[in-house]
């Protein structure tokens, strides 16, 4: 069973490279890390104002 993998590496890499699209406008969603004044970090998804 050498060379066999339980995960489909090609499918996983394809999922990572696929762009997330906005459900409202259909454009690509940008993900940024925002830091609040208190120092808390959060990931934000930016797209349209909807």
N, C-alpha and C positions, 0 to 999 in steps of 0.2 A: 504494500500500500504506500510505497514511497512516492512522493509527488502529489498525493491526493490531499485536498484541503476541504474542510467542512464548509467554508464560506466561499461564495462566488466573488472573487476579487474584482473581476471585470465589472460586475453589476454594482458593487460598492463604489468603485472609482467613478463609474458613470453617474451614480446618484449624487456624488459630491460635486461633480463638475456641472451638473444641470442647474440652471439659474432658477431661483425662486421668483415667481411672478405675482404681482399684486392682483388680488381678486376683484378690485374695483376698476383700475385702469389698464391692467395687463402689462405694465412696464416692469422692469427688473427692480427688485427691492434691495436697497442698500442696508447693510447691517453695520452699525457703528457701536463702539463702546463709549458710553456717557458716564462721566463722574460727577456726582452731586456735590454741592458745597460741603457736605458732611464727610465726603470721602468714599461713599458707597458707589460701587461700579455696577452698571447695568448695561445689557445689550439692547439696543433700540433698532427697530426696523423703520427705515425712512422710505417714503414713496410719495403718493399724492396726499392731499390734505383731508381725504375722506375718512 
